Amino acid sequence: MSMAVWIKILNLALRSLSSIPILNAVYYEKAEFMSIENLKTFDPFAEADEDTGETKQSQNYIHIRIQQRNGRKTLTTVQGLPKKFDQKKILKVIKKKFACNGTIVSDTEMGEVIQLQGDQRKDVQEFLTDKKEGLELDAKTIKVHGF
């Protein structure tokens, strides 16, 4: 059967269902009017609520993530550093200490994110929690993600 025949069959079936009031409301709600909620983007890094499964944005945590590039190359991203720290100075120290390149990327949702070349997750975590040469942050506020 051609596509036009299938469309006619579906339209006839939906018209016959529209005589039932409950199904009519469901038909108009689902098929004709597109809900804007369907257009929301899904954030795979957002923390999921255990009770409902809904995602919630975590504002107080520092997230250290790794992203796979091409081949064996990876990027480490650091997000959610407190505003009291100058990210340019932090980036400069990290680049020198860990012998890697890096940059600061501005994002509308995430704010400023530090990107580092290579897998620097453990090094950055130790730097953020180090009492002598680091930022002396609490280890409970740091979440490390990755494979």
Secondary structure as UniProt FT lines:
FT   HELIX           3..17
FT   TURN            18..19
FT   HELIX           21..27
FT   HELIX           28..32
FT   HELIX           36..39
FT   TURN            44..45
FT   STRAND          47..48
FT   TURN            50..52
FT   STRAND          55..56
FT   STRAND          62..68
FT   TURN            71..72
FT   STRAND          74..79
FT   TURN            83..84
FT   HELIX           87..98
FT   STRAND          102..107
FT   TURN            108..110
FT   STRAND          111..117
FT   HELIX           121..129
FT   HELIX           139..141
FT   STRAND          142..144
//
